């Protein structure tokens, strides 16, 4: 039973690590090289102020008298010269019966200036049309803005981070004790109960905003997660199973010895 429970713990940790390692690759699955090349071409047309070419590719849903003026304004956000870096930082694909939509966001770097450009393209009947186009100037790169740092955070953020460490350690200790403690009956339900936290209080590490989800479950009662180029979220759960086991451990062990 000890070997089985330990194997379960190792597999769970490995699965969590594998999911974290694959986050950077996930974004590429929603954007083929052809999709990225098409979106970059439209962005390049905007940088070159070739507005008529973009207007010809615009979907009727966004075409109109104000489109040209909007494109002219968006083009002013791009500094002169070639970008020092181009990164795909967001991708979303939606497929329907007769059409598909690909929404891509690129981050362009220009010697300390950063531009986020979003292009949404609809593919229908063998034809691609632009259904969305936006440009936003940023004071820093997304990686810099959303990096994990302890400086300048709120009391709530510090508290949640500290509690995340505490409940994670409590859960791991309870799990270790559970695996090593002999008691009557099946052990794996207790192992699962100890590993899972109930409810979820999460805080956005970049903005400080928080949310509480009462009907939620979380492995090891704590987590820290960030999507590629996205904001970190630190979350804690109530280690109810771990706490109950530690309180009842002596009784469970005594019952096993008596039998």
TORMAR-654237 format. One record per residue (C-alpha): residue in three letters; x, y, z. Coordinates in steps of 0.25 Angstrom, whole numbers, padded with zeros to 4 digits, always signed. Example, Ala and Ser with C-alpha at 12.3 -4.5 7.8 and 13.67 -1.06 7.14 Angstrom:
<recs>
ALA+0049-0018+0031 SER+0055-0004+0029 
</recs>
This chain:
<recs>
UNK+0000+0000+0000 UNK+0012+0009+0003 UNK+0017+0007-0011 UNK+0004+0009-0018 UNK+0001+0022-0010 UNK+0015+0027-0013 UNK+0014+0024-0028 UNK+0001+0032-0028 UNK+0007+0044-0022 UNK+0019+0044-0032 UNK+0010+0042-0044 UNK+0001+0054-0039 UNK+0014+0063-0038 UNK+0019+0059-0051 UNK+0006+0062-0058 UNK+0006+0076-0052 UNK+0020+0078-0056 UNK+0018+0073-0070 UNK+0005+0082-0072 UNK+0014+0094-0067 UNK+0025+0091-0077 UNK+0015+0090-0089 UNK+0009+0104-0086 UNK+0018+0111-0096 UNK+0015+0101-0107 UNK+0000+0101-0105 UNK-0001+0115-0112 UNK+0005+0110-0125 UNK-0006+0099-0126 UNK-0016+0109-0129 UNK-0009+0117-0140 UNK-0003+0110-0152 UNK+0009+0116-0159 UNK+0000+0120-0170 UNK-0010+0127-0160 UNK+0002+0134-0154 UNK+0008+0138-0168 UNK-0006+0144-0172 UNK-0008+0152-0159 UNK+0007+0157-0160 UNK+0004+0161-0175 UNK-0008+0170-0171 UNK+0000+0176-0159 UNK+0012+0179-0169 UNK+0002+0186-0179 UNK-0003+0195-0167 UNK+0012+0198-0164 UNK+0014+0202-0178 UNK+0001+0210-0178 UNK-0005+0202-0190 UNK-0019+0204-0184 UNK-0026+0201-0197 UNK-0020+0187-0198 UNK-0026+0185-0183 UNK-0039+0191-0187 UNK-0040+0181-0199 UNK-0038+0169-0189 UNK-0048+0175-0179 UNK-0061+0167-0176 UNK-0074+0174-0179 UNK-0077+0174-0164 UNK-0065+0184-0161 UNK-0065+0191-0175 UNK-0070+0205-0175 UNK-0066+0220-0175 UNK-0059+0220-0162 UNK-0050+0208-0165 UNK-0040+0216-0173 UNK-0039+0227-0162 UNK-0037+0216-0151 UNK-0026+0209-0159 UNK-0019+0223-0161 UNK-0020+0225-0146 UNK-0015+0211-0143 UNK-0003+0212-0152 UNK+0002+0224-0144 UNK+0005+0215-0132 UNK+0016+0208-0139 UNK+0030+0215-0138 UNK+0038+0216-0151 UNK+0048+0205-0154 UNK+0048+0190-0153 UNK+0043+0183-0140 UNK+0054+0177-0131 UNK+0045+0166-0127 UNK+0032+0159-0131 UNK+0025+0149-0122 UNK+0012+0142-0123 UNK+0005+0145-0110 UNK-0009+0140-0112 UNK-0017+0131-0121 UNK-0031+0126-0122 UNK-0038+0118-0132 UNK-0053+0115-0134 UNK-0058+0106-0144 UNK-0072+0105-0149 UNK-0079+0096-0159 UNK-0076+0105-0171 UNK-0066+0115-0166 UNK-0054+0117-0156 UNK-0049+0129-0149 UNK-0034+0131-0144 UNK-0031+0142-0134 UNK-0016+0145-0133 UNK-0009+0155-0124 UNK+0006+0159-0127 UNK+0015+0167-0118 UNK+0024+0176-0126 UNK+0037+0182-0119 UNK+0043+0195-0124 UNK+0055+0198-0116 UNK+0048+0200-0102 UNK+0034+0202-0108 UNK+0024+0191-0109 UNK+0012+0189-0118 UNK+0001+0179-0116 UNK-0006+0176-0130 UNK-0019+0167-0131 UNK-0024+0162-0144 UNK-0036+0153-0145 UNK-0038+0146-0159 UNK-0050+0138-0163 UNK-0049+0127-0174 UNK-0061+0124-0181 UNK-0063+0118-0195 UNK-0048+0118-0198 UNK-0047+0133-0195 UNK-0041+0140-0183 UNK-0046+0153-0178 UNK-0042+0162-0167 UNK-0053+0163-0156 UNK-0045+0170-0145 UNK-0032+0179-0145 UNK-0027+0186-0133 UNK-0014+0193-0128 UNK-0010+0196-0114 UNK+0003+0203-0109 UNK+0009+0197-0096 UNK+0019+0203-0086 UNK+0026+0190-0085 UNK+0026+0176-0091 UNK+0016+0166-0086 UNK+0027+0157-0080 UNK+0032+0169-0072 UNK+0018+0174-0068 UNK+0014+0160-0063 UNK+0027+0155-0057 UNK+0026+0149-0043 UNK+0032+0159-0033 UNK+0030+0162-0018 UNK+0031+0177-0020 UNK+0019+0186-0019 UNK+0009+0176-0015 UNK-0004+0178-0006 UNK-0006+0172+0007 UNK-0016+0162+0001 UNK-0006+0157-0009 UNK+0005+0155+0002 UNK-0005+0148+0011 UNK-0010+0139+0000 UNK+0004+0135-0004 UNK+0008+0132+0010 UNK-0004+0124+0012 UNK-0001+0116-0001 UNK+0012+0112+0004 UNK+0006+0108+0018 UNK-0005+0100+0013 UNK+0004+0093+0002 UNK+0014+0089+0013 UNK+0002+0084+0022 UNK-0004+0076+0011 UNK+0010+0070+0007 UNK+0013+0067+0022 UNK-0001+0060+0024 UNK+0001+0052+0011 UNK+0014+0047+0016 UNK+0009+0043+0029 UNK-0004+0037+0023 UNK+0005+0028+0014 UNK+0014+0024+0026 UNK+0002+0022+0036 UNK-0004+0008+0037 UNK-0019+0008+0039 UNK-0031-0001+0037 UNK-0038-0001+0023 UNK-0034+0004+0010 UNK-0023+0015+0010 UNK-0025+0021-0004 UNK-0038+0029-0001 UNK-0031+0036+0010 UNK-0019+0039+0001 UNK-0028+0045-0009 UNK-0036+0053+0002 UNK-0023+0058+0008 UNK-0017+0063-0006 UNK-0030+0071-0010 UNK-0033+0085-0005 UNK-0048+0090-0005 UNK-0052+0104-0009 UNK-0043+0113-0016 UNK-0038+0128-0013 UNK-0030+0133-0024 UNK-0022+0146-0026 UNK-0017+0152-0039 UNK-0002+0155-0036 UNK-0001+0166-0046 UNK-0014+0174-0043 UNK-0017+0170-0029 UNK-0032+0166-0032 UNK-0037+0154-0025 UNK-0048+0144-0026 UNK-0055+0133-0018 UNK-0061+0120-0023 UNK-0068+0112-0013 UNK-0070+0100-0022 UNK-0056+0097-0026 UNK-0045+0086-0024 UNK-0030+0088-0024 UNK-0018+0078-0023 UNK-0009+0081-0011 UNK-0019+0092-0007 UNK-0010+0103-0014 UNK-0006+0107-0028 UNK+0002+0117-0036 UNK-0001+0118-0050 UNK+0001+0127-0062 UNK-0002+0125-0077 UNK+0008+0128-0087 UNK+0011+0143-0086 UNK-0001+0144-0077 UNK-0003+0149-0062 UNK+0000+0140-0050 UNK-0011+0135-0042 UNK-0008+0130-0028 UNK-0019+0122-0021 UNK-0022+0115-0008 UNK-0032+0104-0004 UNK-0036+0099+0010 UNK-0028+0087+0013 UNK-0040+0080+0020 UNK-0036+0066+0017 UNK-0022+0068+0022 UNK-0027+0075+0034 UNK-0037+0064+0037 UNK-0027+0053+0035 UNK-0016+0059+0044 UNK-0027+0061+0055 UNK-0032+0046+0054 UNK-0018+0040+0051 UNK-0016+0034+0065 UNK-0030+0028+0066 UNK-0028+0022+0052 UNK-0015+0016+0055 UNK-0019+0011+0069 UNK-0031+0004+0062 UNK-0021-0003+0053 UNK-0012-0008+0064 UNK-0024-0013+0072 UNK-0029-0021+0060 
</recs>
